[in-house]
């Protein structure tokens, strides 16, 4: 139960962090490829 809750927080936090990154960022380019 705790692990699934932690994964949910990790995904939400990662999405917000990716949103704050510039479009030409290397990480945002890699994550956009995953979506």
N, C-alpha and C positions, 0 to 999 in steps of 0.2 A: 504493500500500500504506500509506504513511504518512498519507495524507489520510483513508482509511477508518478507520484506527486512531484518528486525532484526532477524527473524527466520533463514534466509539463512546464515547470518553472524554467528549466534550462532552455527549452524550445522557445518559450515566450521571450525570455531575456535575450536569446540569440537573434530572434527576429527583430527586436527593438534595436539591438546593437547594429545589425546589418542595415537597418533603415537609416541610422545616423551616419553610416559610412557614405562617402562620395560614390558617384556612379562609376568613376574610373578606378575605384579601389579594387585591389586584387582579390580580397576576401568576398566582396559583394559580387564580383564577376564569377567566382567559383560557386557561391551559393545560388546565384540565379540559374546556374547550369543544373543545379540539383532540383530546383523547383519545376 
